[in-house]
């Protein structure tokens, strides 16, 4: 226990002053030198000292933790010797406290009955009950073992092959993880229902996916259990907004996100880390987002799953067999830091243009949703939503007029969200360059390099 609060309450300025009746000396803690008593003398009530002794003994096993060292002493108060000039004062204080009548009145920290000598030992041997911490937006789950972290911390000191720089870097990482604890948040905002409703209205061709996710959120809220969304495979033609929807879902849940572009991936290191024998070894994204991050259920977008490299010796799709299966994902091992953690809460959304090139063993691990191209009416809704989102992204909401009227109709005729987003962003740049705070059809037509509006209308139609 640090001496800050006690110093404000019970400090006696002059050194060497005898302890008042009913008080005993408290040896305060210094992280650098341990137990010291060379700067000032602090006295606390006798019964409070007994309470401190119980707390110190219960924290005996955590004295290697720097933060626990600051919170409490690792040893009892009484067995430590006092300076010679204060021995008589300490003895007289103990005699006075034993002769004093027992306190009366409501039981509190200062006047509760003194514990028996066997009580601290019983408290120290009692097992610590793990309680799930509560948070506002989600539920806390245990993702890594504190014992594994401490064991790994000790093993590093015994490995002579580590350089000093590598050892210090890994020791610093492990110390930070030990200080953070074992629990992470499975995010689920309180306004998830309203956000999913807006998402379904803005992207009508994904309404079936939104309804499935809504059912998962409702079940988690009703049962008061962590949110678990099964892996989903969004298959459909290019440009219908599959990746855009996956990124929007991460914003709805209020968690982190990672896009794993499988068409350009060469190895499995991006998810599960690289082996230690490589000079540029690095932890995988799952370990970074879950263990060193804040949420246990980040959204991982497996983009272009049907284009995964099959000719490489390290096939990147091979890592998906383990991470997509909840049984093996609960004990997933990162190859770089060599620690096991729970990655079973991750939300996986895979995108693909066709299913014929994906291994059947992978397809069976997903819930399949076929995404069609939006209808003309849906395209108008999507165009309006993309316009609002793009203005917000560019911080032009208050200065620029939202697209409407014929501009929205022409954008809807372009087809998928990808093409709408690309043309709209270029048109905004041309309008701002011309000194206008609103879009015109001409801004859209110039994106095709057309000299007049007539040819542009023909092309758009």
N, C-alpha and C positions, 0 to 999 in steps of 0.2 A: 504494500500500500504506500503510495507516495505521501510525502509529508506536507504537501501544499495546503489542503483543507484543514489538517490538524494544526499546522503552524498558525493559521489565521485564528483558530479557535482557542488554542491552549498554549501558545508560545509564551515563554517567560524570558525576558530579555537578558537578564544577568546570568552568566555561566556559573555553574557550581552551586546555584541556589538549591537548598534541599527541597525534596518533593513535598507538596502539600498533602494533608491527610486525605486518604482515599485515592491518591494518584500514584502512578508508577512511571518510570522513565521509558520512553519509546526511542529505540535506536532507528534512525531513519536510513533510507536506502539511497545509495549512489550507484548508477550503472557502471561507472568506471572502476571504483574502488571497493564496491560491495557495502558492507555495514560500516558506517562511520559515525562518530559522535564528537567530532573535533571542532565544529563550528558553533553549535548552539544546543541547548538542552530543551527537549520537548517532553511534556508530561501529559498523560491521558488518564481518564478514570480507570480504576482497576478492572471493573466489569467490561469496559470497552476493550481493554487490553486482552482480556480473555476471549472476547469475540474476535479480535484480530488474530490471536493465536490459532483459533479454529480455521479462519480463512486462509492463514498462511500454510497450515498443514494440508488443507485441501488442495492448495495450489503448488504443493511440493513437486508434483510430477510435471508441471509446466514451467519450471524455472529456466529451461533453455530458451523459452520464448522471450524475446526482448520486451514485447509489450506486457506480458505477464510479469516480468521482472519489475516493470515500473508500477504495475497495479498492486502488487502485494509482495511481501517478503516470502522467501522460500522456507524459512525456519521459524520456530517459535520465538517469542520475545524473551521468555524468562531465562533459558539456559545461557544466553550470552553474558559474559562477565561485564560488570560495570567498572569504571575507573576506580582506583583505590580511594580517592578522596570522597567518592559518593557511595561507598559501600554502607557506611553507617546510616546515611540518609535513606537509602533504599530499604534497609532493615527496619528503621523506625516507621517508614511509610507503610510497610506491610503489616507491622504490629498494630498501628493505628487503625488500619482498615479492618483487621480481624476483630478488634475490640468494638468497633462501631456497631450500633444496632442495625438490623436489616432494613432496607428501604421499604417504604410502603407506598401505596398508590398504584396507578395503572402500570402494567408491565410495559417496559420499553427497552431500548438498547442499553440504557444506563442503569435501570433498576430491576431488570429481570433476574431471576435466580441464577446464581453462578453454575456453570456446567460442572459435572463431576469430572475427575481426572480421566475416566475412561471415555468420555464423550468425544474429545477431539480425535482419538484413534478410530472410534466408530465412524465418525464423519469422514475421516480420511479414507477409510476402507470401503465406504458405501459407493456403489457404482453411480456414475454420472448419467442421468437420464437425458437422452437426446430429444429435444423438442424442435418441431418444425417451425422456424421463424415465420412470422406473418408479414406480408407486404400488401400494399394497396392494390397494385395492378398486377395480379398474378399469384402464384404459389411458389414456395421455395422447395427445392429438391436437393438431395445430396448427390453431387456429381463426382467427388473424388475423396479418397480416404486420407485423413490427416496422418495416420500411421505410415502410409506409403510415402507421403511427402517427407516426413522426418527420416524414414529409413533411407530414402534416396539422398537426402542431405548428408547423412553419415557416410554413405557409400562413396560419394564424390571425394571425400577426404582420403580414402584409401586407394584411389586409382592414380597411380604414378604417371600414367600416360597422358594425363590431362596437363595442358600448359597452365601457367598461372592465370592468364587472361580468360581461358575457357572456364577454369574452375570458379573464378570470381564472378563471371557472368551467370553461370548456372546457379551458383550459391545465392546470388542476389535474386534471381527469379524464384527459386524455391522459398526463400525467406519471405518474399512478397505473397506467395500463394499460401504459406502457413499462416501469415498474419490475416489474410482475407477469409480463411476458413473453408469449410467443405460445401457450403450451400450456395446455390445460384437460383435466380428467379426464372420460372416458366411464365413468360409474359402473356397477359391477357387484360387489356384495358377495360375499364368499367363501361366505356361507351362503345364496346365492340359491336353491339347490335346495330347501332345507328351508323357506324362506319361501314359495316358490311352492306347495309341497305344502300348507302350512297355508292359503294363500289359496284353493286349489282345493277344500279340504275345507270351508272356511267359506262359500264361494259356489259350490255345485255347479252352478248353472245357467250359470256362466261357465267350466266345465271345459275346453271346446274352446279358448277364448281362452288359458287358462293353459297348455295343452299347446303351443300355437303359440309363446308367449313362451318357454317352457322350451326348445324346440328352438333358438330364436335364441341363448339364453344358452349352451347346450351347445356350439353351433358356435363361438361366440366364444371360449369357454374352451379348446376343443380346438385351434383354429387360432392361439390367442394373438393375436387381432385385436380391435379395438374392437367393442363390442356395437352391432349395428344391428337395430332392430325396425321393420318396415314400418308405415306408417300403417294403422290399423284403424278400421272403422266398426261400432259396436255398435248394431244396430237392434232395437227391441222395444217393447212397451207401456210406458206410464208407470209408474214406481214399482218396476221390477224390480231396481234397483240399478246402473244403468249408470255414473252419475257416481261413485257410491260405490266401484265396482270400480276405476275409473281413478285415483282418489286413493289407494287402497290399493296400486296398482302402483307409484306414486311412492315410497311408503315401502319397498316390497320392494327396489327398485333403489337406494335411498339417494340420490336426486337431488331437485332442486327440482321444483315444479309450478306450473302457472298454468291457471286456468279461464277460458276465453274464451267468455263468454255471448253467443252470436250472435243470440239473439232480441232483445237490447237494444242491440247494437252498431250504430253509425251509419257509421263509417269504418273504414279499414284501419290507422289509426294505432296501434291497440293492439299489433299485431304488428310492424310495420315502421317505426314512428316517424312523426311529423308533420313537414310541410315547414317549412323555416326561416322562411318569410315570416309564419308565425303567431307572435303574441307569446308564446303559451304552448307553444311547440314543445318536444317531449320525445321521448327515445329510446323505441323500441319494447321490448316485453317480451322479445323474442328476444335483442336486443342486451344488455339488462340481465342476463338469466339466463345467457347464454353468455359474453360478453366480460367484463362486470364481475362475473359470478358465479364459481362454482367448478366447475360441471359443463357439459360440452358436450352432454349428452343429457337435458335436463329433460323432464318429462312435461307436454305441453300438451293440455288437455281442451277439445275443440271442442264445447261443450255446445249441444244443440238446433240441430244443423246444418240440420234441415229447416225451422226457423223464422227463418232468416237474412233480414234486411231486403232486399227487392228493389226497393223504390220509391225508395231513397236514390240521390243522384247518385254517392256514393262507396260502392259496394256492398262490404260487409265480406267477403263470400265470395270476391271477386276476388283478394284477397291469397293465398288458399289455393292457387291454381293454381301459384304460384311456390314457395312454401315446401314443398309436398308432393312436388315433383319433385326428386329428389336432384341432378340435373345443375345446375339453377338455384339450389338451396339452398346449394350450395358457394360461390357468389359472391353471396350476398344482401347488399344494400346498405341500411343504415339511413338514412332520409331526414333525420333530425335531425342526426346527427353526421357524415354523409356518409363512411362507412367501409364497406368490404366485409369480410364475415366468413363463416365456414363454419357454416351452420345445418343441415347434412345429417344430423347425428346425433340430432336431436330426435325424441322418441317422441310421435307424434300419436295420440290416441284420441278419435274423434268419436262423439257419441251422437245418435240420431234416433228418433222414434216412427214415421215412415213415410218411404219412399224416393221417393214420387211427386213431391215438391216440391223435390228436390235435383237440380241439374244433372248430366246423365250424365257430363260431363267431370270432375266432382269425384268421383262414385261410382267411376269407373274408376281413380282414384288410391288407393283404399283396398282393403284386404282385408275383405270383408263377413262379419260374424258376426250371425246372427239369434238374439237372446236371448229365450227363452221364460220364462213365469212359472214360479216354482219349484213343484215338486210338494209335497204335504203333508209328506212326509218331509224334503224339502230345506228346507222352511220352518222346521221344528223346528231343524235345524242352523243356519240363518241367524239365527234368534231367539237361540239360545245365543251365537253369535259376536257379534251386535250388543250383547247384554247385557254380555259381557266387555269389549268395546271401549268401550262407553259408561261403564262403571265406571272403566276406566283413564283415559279422557278427563277425567272429573270428579274424578279422584284419590280414588275411594271404594273401591278394590280391597281395602284392608286393613280398612276400617271397615264395609263394607256386604256383606251376604250376596248371592252371585250368584243371579240368578233361576233357578228350577228347578221341576220338577213341573208342576202345573196352570197356573202362571203362564206357563211356556214354551209349553204347549199352546195356551192362549188367545191368546198373541202370534202363534203360527204360523198361527192361523185368520184373522188380519187380512189376510194376503196378502203384498204386496211389502215389501222392506226399508225403503222410505221410510216407509210407514205404521207398521211395527214400531218404527222409530227414534223417530218422533214420539210415539207412545203411550207407549213405555217411558220416555222422558225426562220426560214429564209425570207418569207414575206414580212415578218416583223422587223427584220434587219433593214429591208429596203424602205419600209415606212418610216422608221426612225432616222435613216439616212436622209430622207426627203424632208424631215422636219415635221412629220405628221404623227399625231397620237391616236390614229385609228387606221384600220386596214381597209383597202379597197380591192375590188376584183383585179384591178391592174397589177397590184402587188403580187397576186398569185400567178397571173399570166406571165409576168416577167421571169418567173422561175423556169419557164420552158424556153426562154429566149425568143419569144414571138414578137413580131413588130407591132401587132395590133390586137384589139380585143376579139375581133371576129375569129381569127385562127385559134386563139386561145379557147374560145367557147367551143369550137369544134373538137379540139383535142380533149378538153375536159369532159365533154359529153361522149 
